Amino acid sequence: MVKIKRMRGLALECHLPEEDIEYMEYTFGIIALAREYFFRPFDEDIKKRLHPLQAGSMRGVRTLGLKKQFPSSCF
């Protein structure tokens, strides 16, 4: 995830859309959390971290402004 911050800076220098990097960071965060859930011993804390994703995952995508870039069929 540290490299994502560097990628964001490089994207800005190259005048590329920062939203793409934010979406990538959001997606990788979900994947990392899923891996933790499936491959580590169960912990009550994981439920607390998963709940906001379950309740509002599309809200997070909309917050990033990605709704404008993708057709409504993606959501």
mmCIF file of the N, C-alpha and C atoms, coordinates in Angstrom:
data_MODEL
# 
_entry.id   MODEL 
# 
loop_
_atom_site.group_PDB 
_atom_site.id 
_atom_site.type_symbol 
_atom_site.label_atom_id 
_atom_site.label_alt_id 
_atom_site.label_comp_id 
_atom_site.label_asym_id 
_atom_site.label_entity_id 
_atom_site.label_seq_id 
_atom_site.pdbx_PDB_ins_code 
_atom_site.Cartn_x 
_atom_site.Cartn_y 
_atom_site.Cartn_z 
_atom_site.occupancy 
_atom_site.B_iso_or_equiv 
_atom_site.pdbx_formal_charge 
_atom_site.auth_seq_id 
_atom_site.auth_comp_id 
_atom_site.auth_asym_id 
_atom_site.auth_atom_id 
_atom_site.pdbx_PDB_model_num 
ATOM 1   N N  . MET A 1 1  ? 0.822   -1.199  0.000   1.00 0.00 ? 1  MET A N  1 
ATOM 2   C CA . MET A 1 1  ? 0.000   0.000   0.000   1.00 0.00 ? 1  MET A CA 1 
ATOM 3   C C  . MET A 1 1  ? 0.863   1.258   0.000   1.00 0.00 ? 1  MET A C  1 
ATOM 4   N N  . VAL A 1 2  ? 2.093   1.127   0.440   1.00 0.00 ? 2  VAL A N  1 
ATOM 5   C CA . VAL A 1 2  ? 2.996   2.276   0.439   1.00 0.00 ? 2  VAL A CA 1 
ATOM 6   C C  . VAL A 1 2  ? 3.272   2.723   -0.993  1.00 0.00 ? 2  VAL A C  1 
ATOM 7   N N  . LYS A 1 3  ? 3.363   1.761   -1.893  1.00 0.00 ? 3  LYS A N  1 
ATOM 8   C CA . LYS A 1 3  ? 3.650   2.094   -3.294  1.00 0.00 ? 3  LYS A CA 1 
ATOM 9   C C  . LYS A 1 3  ? 2.498   2.857   -3.948  1.00 0.00 ? 3  LYS A C  1 
ATOM 10  N N  . ILE A 1 4  ? 1.294   2.662   -3.430  1.00 0.00 ? 4  ILE A N  1 
ATOM 11  C CA . ILE A 1 4  ? 0.136   3.388   -3.965  1.00 0.00 ? 4  ILE A CA 1 
ATOM 12  C C  . ILE A 1 4  ? 0.328   4.893   -3.771  1.00 0.00 ? 4  ILE A C  1 
ATOM 13  N N  . LYS A 1 5  ? 0.842   5.294   -2.631  1.00 0.00 ? 5  LYS A N  1 
ATOM 14  C CA . LYS A 1 5  ? 1.084   6.722   -2.382  1.00 0.00 ? 5  LYS A CA 1 
ATOM 15  C C  . LYS A 1 5  ? 2.073   7.277   -3.401  1.00 0.00 ? 5  LYS A C  1 
ATOM 16  N N  . ARG A 1 6  ? 3.099   6.511   -3.700  1.00 0.00 ? 6  ARG A N  1 
ATOM 17  C CA . ARG A 1 6  ? 4.077   6.946   -4.714  1.00 0.00 ? 6  ARG A CA 1 
ATOM 18  C C  . ARG A 1 6  ? 3.420   7.008   -6.088  1.00 0.00 ? 6  ARG A C  1 
ATOM 19  N N  . MET A 1 7  ? 2.593   6.025   -6.392  1.00 0.00 ? 7  MET A N  1 
ATOM 20  C CA . MET A 1 7  ? 1.893   6.013   -7.683  1.00 0.00 ? 7  MET A CA 1 
ATOM 21  C C  . MET A 1 7  ? 0.992   7.229   -7.819  1.00 0.00 ? 7  MET A C  1 
ATOM 22  N N  . ARG A 1 8  ? 0.342   7.614   -6.716  1.00 0.00 ? 8  ARG A N  1 
ATOM 23  C CA . ARG A 1 8  ? -0.536  8.788   -6.749  1.00 0.00 ? 8  ARG A CA 1 
ATOM 24  C C  . ARG A 1 8  ? 0.272   10.035  -7.109  1.00 0.00 ? 8  ARG A C  1 
ATOM 25  N N  . GLY A 1 9  ? 1.441   10.184  -6.482  1.00 0.00 ? 9  GLY A N  1 
ATOM 26  C CA . GLY A 1 9  ? 2.299   11.325  -6.782  1.00 0.00 ? 9  GLY A CA 1 
ATOM 27  C C  . GLY A 1 9  ? 2.763   11.323  -8.231  1.00 0.00 ? 9  GLY A C  1 
ATOM 28  N N  . LEU A 1 10 ? 3.137   10.159  -8.730  1.00 0.00 ? 10 LEU A N  1 
ATOM 29  C CA . LEU A 1 10 ? 3.569   10.061  -10.127 1.00 0.00 ? 10 LEU A CA 1 
ATOM 30  C C  . LEU A 1 10 ? 2.420   10.355  -11.089 1.00 0.00 ? 10 LEU A C  1 
ATOM 31  N N  . ALA A 1 11 ? 1.232   9.887   -10.747 1.00 0.00 ? 11 ALA A N  1 
ATOM 32  C CA . ALA A 1 11 ? 0.065   10.158  -11.594 1.00 0.00 ? 11 ALA A CA 1 
ATOM 33  C C  . ALA A 1 11 ? -0.188  11.661  -11.691 1.00 0.00 ? 11 ALA A C  1 
ATOM 34  N N  . LEU A 1 12 ? -0.076  12.346  -10.557 1.00 0.00 ? 12 LEU A N  1 
ATOM 35  C CA . LEU A 1 12 ? -0.281  13.798  -10.574 1.00 0.00 ? 12 LEU A CA 1 
ATOM 36  C C  . LEU A 1 12 ? 0.779   14.501  -11.416 1.00 0.00 ? 12 LEU A C  1 
ATOM 37  N N  . GLU A 1 13 ? 2.035   14.050  -11.293 1.00 0.00 ? 13 GLU A N  1 
ATOM 38  C CA . GLU A 1 13 ? 3.110   14.641  -12.096 1.00 0.00 ? 13 GLU A CA 1 
ATOM 39  C C  . GLU A 1 13 ? 2.874   14.448  -13.589 1.00 0.00 ? 13 GLU A C  1 
ATOM 40  N N  . CYS A 1 14 ? 2.292   13.311  -13.947 1.00 0.00 ? 14 CYS A N  1 
ATOM 41  C CA . CYS A 1 14 ? 2.054   12.989  -15.366 1.00 0.00 ? 14 CYS A CA 1 
ATOM 42  C C  . CYS A 1 14 ? 0.687   13.460  -15.846 1.00 0.00 ? 14 CYS A C  1 
ATOM 43  N N  . HIS A 1 15 ? -0.029  14.172  -14.997 1.00 0.00 ? 15 HIS A N  1 
ATOM 44  C CA . HIS A 1 15 ? -1.358  14.689  -15.326 1.00 0.00 ? 15 HIS A CA 1 
ATOM 45  C C  . HIS A 1 15 ? -2.335  13.569  -15.668 1.00 0.00 ? 15 HIS A C  1 
ATOM 46  N N  . LEU A 1 16 ? -2.241  12.467  -14.933 1.00 0.00 ? 16 LEU A N  1 
ATOM 47  C CA . LEU A 1 16 ? -3.168  11.349  -15.090 1.00 0.00 ? 16 LEU A CA 1 
ATOM 48  C C  . LEU A 1 16 ? -4.232  11.448  -13.999 1.00 0.00 ? 16 LEU A C  1 
ATOM 49  N N  . PRO A 1 17 ? -5.384  10.836  -14.216 1.00 0.00 ? 17 PRO A N  1 
ATOM 50  C CA . PRO A 1 17 ? -6.457  10.940  -13.221 1.00 0.00 ? 17 PRO A CA 1 
ATOM 51  C C  . PRO A 1 17 ? -6.088  10.288  -11.892 1.00 0.00 ? 17 PRO A C  1 
ATOM 52  N N  . GLU A 1 18 ? -6.138  11.048  -10.850 1.00 0.00 ? 18 GLU A N  1 
ATOM 53  C CA . GLU A 1 18 ? -5.830  10.548  -9.511  1.00 0.00 ? 18 GLU A CA 1 
ATOM 54  C C  . GLU A 1 18 ? -6.912  9.579   -9.028  1.00 0.00 ? 18 GLU A C  1 
ATOM 55  N N  . GLU A 1 19 ? -8.128  9.729   -9.534  1.00 0.00 ? 19 GLU A N  1 
ATOM 56  C CA . GLU A 1 19 ? -9.226  8.861   -9.121  1.00 0.00 ? 19 GLU A CA 1 
ATOM 57  C C  . GLU A 1 19 ? -8.938  7.398   -9.437  1.00 0.00 ? 19 GLU A C  1 
ATOM 58  N N  . ASP A 1 20 ? -8.227  7.134   -10.528 1.00 0.00 ? 20 ASP A N  1 
ATOM 59  C CA . ASP A 1 20 ? -7.892  5.756   -10.873 1.00 0.00 ? 20 ASP A CA 1 
ATOM 60  C C  . ASP A 1 20 ? -7.021  5.121   -9.794  1.00 0.00 ? 20 ASP A C  1 
ATOM 61  N N  . ILE A 1 21 ? -6.082  5.870   -9.274  1.00 0.00 ? 21 ILE A N  1 
ATOM 62  C CA . ILE A 1 21 ? -5.194  5.366   -8.230  1.00 0.00 ? 21 ILE A CA 1 
ATOM 63  C C  . ILE A 1 21 ? -5.981  5.194   -6.931  1.00 0.00 ? 21 ILE A C  1 
ATOM 64  N N  . GLU A 1 22 ? -6.894  6.115   -6.641  1.00 0.00 ? 22 GLU A N  1 
ATOM 65  C CA . GLU A 1 22 ? -7.720  5.988   -5.443  1.00 0.00 ? 22 GLU A CA 1 
ATOM 66  C C  . GLU A 1 22 ? -8.588  4.735   -5.518  1.00 0.00 ? 22 GLU A C  1 
ATOM 67  N N  . TYR A 1 23 ? -9.139  4.466   -6.692  1.00 0.00 ? 23 TYR A N  1 
ATOM 68  C CA . TYR A 1 23 ? -9.953  3.268   -6.884  1.00 0.00 ? 23 TYR A CA 1 
ATOM 69  C C  . TYR A 1 23 ? -9.104  2.010   -6.678  1.00 0.00 ? 23 TYR A C  1 
ATOM 70  N N  . MET A 1 24 ? -7.888  2.037   -7.195  1.00 0.00 ? 24 MET A N  1 
ATOM 71  C CA . MET A 1 24 ? -6.975  0.913   -7.039  1.00 0.00 ? 24 MET A CA 1 
ATOM 72  C C  . MET A 1 24 ? -6.669  0.690   -5.553  1.00 0.00 ? 24 MET A C  1 
ATOM 73  N N  . GLU A 1 25 ? -6.415  1.764   -4.830  1.00 0.00 ? 25 GLU A N  1 
ATOM 74  C CA . GLU A 1 25 ? -6.118  1.664   -3.402  1.00 0.00 ? 25 GLU A CA 1 
ATOM 75  C C  . GLU A 1 25 ? -7.320  1.088   -2.640  1.00 0.00 ? 25 GLU A C  1 
ATOM 76  N N  . TYR A 1 26 ? -8.494  1.549   -2.958  1.00 0.00 ? 26 TYR A N  1 
ATOM 77  C CA . TYR A 1 26 ? -9.725  1.059   -2.337  1.00 0.00 ? 26 TYR A CA 1 
ATOM 78  C C  . TYR A 1 26 ? -9.900  -0.437  -2.614  1.00 0.00 ? 26 TYR A C  1 
ATOM 79  N N  . THR A 1 27 ? -9.694  -0.837  -3.867  1.00 0.00 ? 27 THR A N  1 
ATOM 80  C CA . THR A 1 27 ? -9.845  -2.235  -4.265  1.00 0.00 ? 27 THR A CA 1 
ATOM 81  C C  . THR A 1 27 ? -8.813  -3.122  -3.575  1.00 0.00 ? 27 THR A C  1 
ATOM 82  N N  . PHE A 1 28 ? -7.567  -2.704  -3.567  1.00 0.00 ? 28 PHE A N  1 
ATOM 83  C CA . PHE A 1 28 ? -6.526  -3.493  -2.911  1.00 0.00 ? 28 PHE A CA 1 
ATOM 84  C C  . PHE A 1 28 ? -6.776  -3.612  -1.416  1.00 0.00 ? 28 PHE A C  1 
ATOM 85  N N  . GLY A 1 29 ? -7.330  -2.570  -0.810  1.00 0.00 ? 29 GLY A N  1 
ATOM 86  C CA . GLY A 1 29 ? -7.672  -2.625  0.604   1.00 0.00 ? 29 GLY A CA 1 
ATOM 87  C C  . GLY A 1 29 ? -8.735  -3.681  0.885   1.00 0.00 ? 29 GLY A C  1 
ATOM 88  N N  . ILE A 1 30 ? -9.724  -3.760  0.003   1.00 0.00 ? 30 ILE A N  1 
ATOM 89  C CA . ILE A 1 30 ? -10.771 -4.772  0.142   1.00 0.00 ? 30 ILE A CA 1 
ATOM 90  C C  . ILE A 1 30 ? -10.174 -6.168  -0.015  1.00 0.00 ? 30 ILE A C  1 
ATOM 91  N N  . ILE A 1 31 ? -9.299  -6.343  -0.990  1.00 0.00 ? 31 ILE A N  1 
ATOM 92  C CA . ILE A 1 31 ? -8.670  -7.648  -1.216  1.00 0.00 ? 31 ILE A CA 1 
ATOM 93  C C  . ILE A 1 31 ? -7.814  -8.050  -0.016  1.00 0.00 ? 31 ILE A C  1 
ATOM 94  N N  . ALA A 1 32 ? -7.054  -7.115  0.528   1.00 0.00 ? 32 ALA A N  1 
ATOM 95  C CA . ALA A 1 32 ? -6.215  -7.408  1.692   1.00 0.00 ? 32 ALA A CA 1 
ATOM 96  C C  . ALA A 1 32 ? -7.073  -7.815  2.889   1.00 0.00 ? 32 ALA A C  1 
ATOM 97  N N  . LEU A 1 33 ? -8.186  -7.132  3.086   1.00 0.00 ? 33 LEU A N  1 
ATOM 98  C CA . LEU A 1 33 ? -9.074  -7.465  4.184   1.00 0.00 ? 33 LEU A CA 1 
ATOM 99  C C  . LEU A 1 33 ? -9.715  -8.839  3.972   1.00 0.00 ? 33 LEU A C  1 
ATOM 100 N N  . ALA A 1 34 ? -10.086 -9.150  2.747   1.00 0.00 ? 34 ALA A N  1 
ATOM 101 C CA . ALA A 1 34 ? -10.661 -10.458 2.440   1.00 0.00 ? 34 ALA A CA 1 
ATOM 102 C C  . ALA A 1 34 ? -9.646  -11.570 2.694   1.00 0.00 ? 34 ALA A C  1 
ATOM 103 N N  . ARG A 1 35 ? -8.412  -11.348 2.296   1.00 0.00 ? 35 ARG A N  1 
ATOM 104 C CA . ARG A 1 35 ? -7.364  -12.350 2.554   1.00 0.00 ? 35 ARG A CA 1 
ATOM 105 C C  . ARG A 1 35 ? -7.188  -12.575 4.045   1.00 0.00 ? 35 ARG A C  1 
ATOM 106 N N  . GLU A 1 36 ? -7.209  -11.497 4.799   1.00 0.00 ? 36 GLU A N  1 
ATOM 107 C CA . GLU A 1 36 ? -7.074  -11.616 6.247   1.00 0.00 ? 36 GLU A CA 1 
ATOM 108 C C  . GLU A 1 36 ? -8.240  -12.416 6.824   1.00 0.00 ? 36 GLU A C  1 
ATOM 109 N N  . TYR A 1 37 ? -9.436  -12.129 6.343   1.00 0.00 ? 37 TYR A N  1 
ATOM 110 C CA . TYR A 1 37 ? -10.633 -12.819 6.827   1.00 0.00 ? 37 TYR A CA 1 
ATOM 111 C C  . TYR A 1 37 ? -10.571 -14.323 6.540   1.00 0.00 ? 37 TYR A C  1 
ATOM 112 N N  . PHE A 1 38 ? -10.166 -14.686 5.326   1.00 0.00 ? 38 PHE A N  1 
ATOM 113 C CA . PHE A 1 38 ? -10.183 -16.087 4.933   1.00 0.00 ? 38 PHE A CA 1 
ATOM 114 C C  . PHE A 1 38 ? -8.982  -16.899 5.403   1.00 0.00 ? 38 PHE A C  1 
ATOM 115 N N  . PHE A 1 39 ? -7.830  -16.289 5.544   1.00 0.00 ? 39 PHE A N  1 
ATOM 116 C CA . PHE A 1 39 ? -6.621  -17.063 5.795   1.00 0.00 ? 39 PHE A CA 1 
ATOM 117 C C  . PHE A 1 39 ? -6.026  -16.927 7.199   1.00 0.00 ? 39 PHE A C  1 
ATOM 118 N N  . ARG A 1 40 ? -6.567  -16.063 8.011   1.00 0.00 ? 40 ARG A N  1 
ATOM 119 C CA . ARG A 1 40 ? -6.085  -15.938 9.388   1.00 0.00 ? 40 ARG A CA 1 
ATOM 120 C C  . ARG A 1 40 ? -7.133  -16.498 10.339  1.00 0.00 ? 40 ARG A C  1 
ATOM 121 N N  . PRO A 1 41 ? -6.723  -16.834 11.553  1.00 0.00 ? 41 PRO A N  1 
ATOM 122 C CA . PRO A 1 41 ? -7.718  -17.271 12.537  1.00 0.00 ? 41 PRO A CA 1 
ATOM 123 C C  . PRO A 1 41 ? -8.753  -16.168 12.761  1.00 0.00 ? 41 PRO A C  1 
ATOM 124 N N  . PHE A 1 42 ? -10.003 -16.589 12.978  1.00 0.00 ? 42 PHE A N  1 
ATOM 125 C CA . PHE A 1 42 ? -11.082 -15.614 13.144  1.00 0.00 ? 42 PHE A CA 1 
ATOM 126 C C  . PHE A 1 42 ? -10.826 -14.710 14.342  1.00 0.00 ? 42 PHE A C  1 
ATOM 127 N N  . ASP A 1 43 ? -11.162 -13.449 14.163  1.00 0.00 ? 43 ASP A N  1 
ATOM 128 C CA . ASP A 1 43 ? -10.992 -12.436 15.194  1.00 0.00 ? 43 ASP A CA 1 
ATOM 129 C C  . ASP A 1 43 ? -12.215 -11.527 15.124  1.00 0.00 ? 43 ASP A C  1 
ATOM 130 N N  . GLU A 1 44 ? -12.795 -11.195 16.254  1.00 0.00 ? 44 GLU A N  1 
ATOM 131 C CA . GLU A 1 44 ? -13.976 -10.315 16.279  1.00 0.00 ? 44 GLU A CA 1 
ATOM 132 C C  . GLU A 1 44 ? -13.689 -8.955  15.643  1.00 0.00 ? 44 GLU A C  1 
ATOM 133 N N  . ASP A 1 45 ? -12.449 -8.498  15.707  1.00 0.00 ? 45 ASP A N  1 
ATOM 134 C CA . ASP A 1 45 ? -12.076 -7.207  15.141  1.00 0.00 ? 45 ASP A CA 1 
ATOM 135 C C  . ASP A 1 45 ? -12.317 -7.167  13.629  1.00 0.00 ? 45 ASP A C  1 
ATOM 136 N N  . ILE A 1 46 ? -12.134 -8.282  12.962  1.00 0.00 ? 46 ILE A N  1 
ATOM 137 C CA . ILE A 1 46 ? -12.318 -8.308  11.503  1.00 0.00 ? 46 ILE A CA 1 
ATOM 138 C C  . ILE A 1 46 ? -13.776 -7.991  11.147  1.00 0.00 ? 46 ILE A C  1 
ATOM 139 N N  . LYS A 1 47 ? -14.718 -8.428  11.973  1.00 0.00 ? 47 LYS A N  1 
ATOM 140 C CA . LYS A 1 47 ? -16.123 -8.118  11.713  1.00 0.00 ? 47 LYS A CA 1 
ATOM 141 C C  . LYS A 1 47 ? -16.371 -6.615  11.739  1.00 0.00 ? 47 LYS A C  1 
ATOM 142 N N  . LYS A 1 48 ? -15.710 -5.931  12.672  1.00 0.00 ? 48 LYS A N  1 
ATOM 143 C CA . LYS A 1 48 ? -15.871 -4.477  12.768  1.00 0.00 ? 48 LYS A CA 1 
ATOM 144 C C  . LYS A 1 48 ? -15.321 -3.780  11.538  1.00 0.00 ? 48 LYS A C  1 
ATOM 145 N N  . ARG A 1 49 ? -14.215 -4.313  11.006  1.00 0.00 ? 49 ARG A N  1 
ATOM 146 C CA . ARG A 1 49 ? -13.616 -3.682  9.827   1.00 0.00 ? 49 ARG A CA 1 
ATOM 147 C C  . ARG A 1 49 ? -14.346 -4.049  8.538   1.00 0.00 ? 49 ARG A C  1 
ATOM 148 N N  . LEU A 1 50 ? -15.020 -5.190  8.519   1.00 0.00 ? 50 LEU A N  1 
ATOM 149 C CA . LEU A 1 50 ? -15.771 -5.594  7.334   1.00 0.00 ? 50 LEU A CA 1 
ATOM 150 C C  . LEU A 1 50 ? -17.132 -4.913  7.235   1.00 0.00 ? 50 LEU A C  1 
ATOM 151 N N  . HIS A 1 51 ? -17.731 -4.611  8.363   1.00 0.00 ? 51 HIS A N  1 
ATOM 152 C CA . HIS A 1 51 ? -19.093 -4.065  8.360   1.00 0.00 ? 51 HIS A CA 1 
ATOM 153 C C  . HIS A 1 51 ? -19.255 -2.802  7.505   1.00 0.00 ? 51 HIS A C  1 
ATOM 154 N N  . PRO A 1 52 ? -18.384 -1.803  7.612   1.00 0.00 ? 52 PRO A N  1 
ATOM 155 C CA . PRO A 1 52 ? -18.570 -0.617  6.762   1.00 0.00 ? 52 PRO A CA 1 
ATOM 156 C C  . PRO A 1 52 ? -18.503 -0.948  5.272   1.00 0.00 ? 52 PRO A C  1 
ATOM 157 N N  . LEU A 1 53 ? -17.710 -1.926  4.903   1.00 0.00 ? 53 LEU A N  1 
ATOM 158 C CA . LEU A 1 53 ? -17.637 -2.313  3.494   1.00 0.00 ? 53 LEU A CA 1 
ATOM 159 C C  . LEU A 1 53 ? -18.931 -2.968  3.056   1.00 0.00 ? 53 LEU A C  1 
ATOM 160 N N  . GLN A 1 54 ? -19.475 -3.807  3.911   1.00 0.00 ? 54 GLN A N  1 
ATOM 161 C CA . GLN A 1 54 ? -20.714 -4.496  3.595   1.00 0.00 ? 54 GLN A CA 1 
ATOM 162 C C  . GLN A 1 54 ? -21.870 -3.499  3.478   1.00 0.00 ? 54 GLN A C  1 
ATOM 163 N N  . ALA A 1 55 ? -21.915 -2.547  4.374   1.00 0.00 ? 55 ALA A N  1 
ATOM 164 C CA . ALA A 1 55 ? -23.022 -1.599  4.419   1.00 0.00 ? 55 ALA A CA 1 
ATOM 165 C C  . ALA A 1 55 ? -22.930 -0.531  3.340   1.00 0.00 ? 55 ALA A C  1 
ATOM 166 N N  . GLY A 1 56 ? -21.722 -0.154  2.932   1.00 0.00 ? 56 GLY A N  1 
ATOM 167 C CA . GLY A 1 56 ? -21.633 0.971   2.022   1.00 0.00 ? 56 GLY A CA 1 
ATOM 168 C C  . GLY A 1 56 ? -20.522 0.879   1.005   1.00 0.00 ? 56 GLY A C  1 
ATOM 169 N N  . SER A 1 57 ? -20.270 -0.294  0.474   1.00 0.00 ? 57 SER A N  1 
ATOM 170 C CA . SER A 1 57 ? -19.146 -0.405  -0.459  1.00 0.00 ? 57 SER A CA 1 
ATOM 171 C C  . SER A 1 57 ? -19.360 0.467   -1.688  1.00 0.00 ? 57 SER A C  1 
ATOM 172 N N  . MET A 1 58 ? -20.578 0.521   -2.201  1.00 0.00 ? 58 MET A N  1 
ATOM 173 C CA . MET A 1 58 ? -20.816 1.353   -3.379  1.00 0.00 ? 58 MET A CA 1 
ATOM 174 C C  . MET A 1 58 ? -20.767 2.829   -3.009  1.00 0.00 ? 58 MET A C  1 
ATOM 175 N N  . ARG A 1 59 ? -21.081 3.167   -1.770  1.00 0.00 ? 59 ARG A N  1 
ATOM 176 C CA . ARG A 1 59 ? -20.972 4.551   -1.326  1.00 0.00 ? 59 ARG A CA 1 
ATOM 177 C C  . ARG A 1 59 ? -19.513 4.997   -1.419  1.00 0.00 ? 59 ARG A C  1 
ATOM 178 N N  . GLY A 1 60 ? -18.596 4.108   -1.042  1.00 0.00 ? 60 GLY A N  1 
ATOM 179 C CA . GLY A 1 60 ? -17.176 4.435   -1.138  1.00 0.00 ? 60 GLY A CA 1 
ATOM 180 C C  . GLY A 1 60 ? -16.751 4.685   -2.569  1.00 0.00 ? 60 GLY A C  1 
ATOM 181 N N  . VAL A 1 61 ? -17.269 3.895   -3.484  1.00 0.00 ? 61 VAL A N  1 
ATOM 182 C CA . VAL A 1 61 ? -16.944 4.080   -4.893  1.00 0.00 ? 61 VAL A CA 1 
ATOM 183 C C  . VAL A 1 61 ? -17.520 5.400   -5.390  1.00 0.00 ? 61 VAL A C  1 
ATOM 184 N N  . ARG A 1 62 ? -18.733 5.701   -4.988  1.00 0.00 ? 62 ARG A N  1 
ATOM 185 C CA . ARG A 1 62 ? -19.342 6.965   -5.411  1.00 0.00 ? 62 ARG A CA 1 
ATOM 186 C C  . ARG A 1 62 ? -18.587 8.153   -4.839  1.00 0.00 ? 62 ARG A C  1 
ATOM 187 N N  . THR A 1 63 ? -18.094 8.020   -3.619  1.00 0.00 ? 63 THR A N  1 
ATOM 188 C CA . THR A 1 63 ? -17.340 9.098   -2.993  1.00 0.00 ? 63 THR A CA 1 
ATOM 189 C C  . THR A 1 63 ? -16.096 9.425   -3.802  1.00 0.00 ? 63 THR A C  1 
ATOM 190 N N  . LEU A 1 64 ? -15.489 8.416   -4.416  1.00 0.00 ? 64 LEU A N  1 
ATOM 191 C CA . LEU A 1 64 ? -14.293 8.644   -5.218  1.00 0.00 ? 64 LEU A CA 1 
ATOM 192 C C  . LEU A 1 64 ? -14.615 9.297   -6.557  1.00 0.00 ? 64 LEU A C  1 
ATOM 193 N N  . GLY A 1 65 ? -15.883 9.422   -6.878  1.00 0.00 ? 65 GLY A N  1 
ATOM 194 C CA . GLY A 1 65 ? -16.253 10.042  -8.134  1.00 0.00 ? 65 GLY A CA 1 
ATOM 195 C C  . GLY A 1 65 ? -16.173 9.093   -9.316  1.00 0.00 ? 65 GLY A C  1 
ATOM 196 N N  . LEU A 1 66 ? -16.117 7.805   -9.048  1.00 0.00 ? 66 LEU A N  1 
ATOM 197 C CA . LEU A 1 66 ? -15.961 6.851   -10.138 1.00 0.00 ? 66 LEU A CA 1 
ATOM 198 C C  . LEU A 1 66 ? -17.265 6.573   -10.859 1.00 0.00 ? 66 LEU A C  1 
ATOM 199 N N  . LYS A 1 67 ? -18.367 6.938   -10.255 1.00 0.00 ? 67 LYS A N  1 
ATOM 200 C CA . LYS A 1 67 ? -19.666 6.737   -10.894 1.00 0.00 ? 67 LYS A CA 1 
ATOM 201 C C  . LYS A 1 67 ? -19.689 7.443   -12.239 1.00 0.00 ? 67 LYS A C  1 
ATOM 202 N N  . LYS A 1 68 ? -18.965 8.559   -12.357 1.00 0.00 ? 68 LYS A N  1 
ATOM 203 C CA . LYS A 1 68 ? -18.950 9.322   -13.607 1.00 0.00 ? 68 LYS A CA 1 
ATOM 204 C C  . LYS A 1 68 ? -18.213 8.566   -14.717 1.00 0.00 ? 68 LYS A C  1 
ATOM 205 N N  . GLN A 1 69 ? -17.220 7.738   -14.329 1.00 0.00 ? 69 GLN A N  1 
ATOM 206 C CA . GLN A 1 69 ? -16.372 7.096   -15.318 1.00 0.00 ? 69 GLN A CA 1 
ATOM 207 C C  . GLN A 1 69 ? -16.918 5.778   -15.825 1.00 0.00 ? 69 GLN A C  1 
ATOM 208 N N  . PHE A 1 70 ? -17.820 5.148   -15.060 1.00 0.00 ? 70 PHE A N  1 
ATOM 209 C CA . PHE A 1 70 ? -18.309 3.829   -15.414 1.00 0.00 ? 70 PHE A CA 1 
ATOM 210 C C  . PHE A 1 70 ? -19.816 3.868   -15.615 1.00 0.00 ? 70 PHE A C  1 
ATOM 211 N N  . PRO A 1 71 ? -20.324 3.037   -16.512 1.00 0.00 ? 71 PRO A N  1 
ATOM 212 C CA . PRO A 1 71 ? -21.784 3.021   -16.722 1.00 0.00 ? 71 PRO A CA 1 
ATOM 213 C C  . PRO A 1 71 ? -22.502 2.506   -15.485 1.00 0.00 ? 71 PRO A C  1 
ATOM 214 N N  . SER A 1 72 ? -23.775 2.869   -15.355 1.00 0.00 ? 72 SER A N  1 
ATOM 215 C CA . SER A 1 72 ? -24.537 2.493   -14.167 1.00 0.00 ? 72 SER A CA 1 
ATOM 216 C C  . SER A 1 72 ? -24.647 0.982   -14.030 1.00 0.00 ? 72 SER A C  1 
ATOM 217 N N  . SER A 1 73 ? -24.503 0.231   -15.106 1.00 0.00 ? 73 SER A N  1 
ATOM 218 C CA . SER A 1 73 ? -24.584 -1.222  -15.022 1.00 0.00 ? 73 SER A CA 1 
ATOM 219 C C  . SER A 1 73 ? -23.471 -1.816  -14.186 1.00 0.00 ? 73 SER A C  1 
ATOM 220 N N  . CYS A 1 74 ? -22.379 -1.057  -13.981 1.00 0.00 ? 74 CYS A N  1 
ATOM 221 C CA . CYS A 1 74 ? -21.270 -1.535  -13.151 1.00 0.00 ? 74 CYS A CA 1 
ATOM 222 C C  . CYS A 1 74 ? -21.610 -1.474  -11.683 1.00 0.00 ? 74 CYS A C  1 
ATOM 223 N N  . PHE A 1 75 ? -22.622 -0.706  -11.310 1.00 0.00 ? 75 PHE A N  1 
ATOM 224 C CA . PHE A 1 75 ? -22.960 -0.510  -9.905  1.00 0.00 ? 75 PHE A CA 1 
ATOM 225 C C  . PHE A 1 75 ? -24.331 -1.051  -9.647  1.00 0.00 ? 75 PHE A C  1 
# 
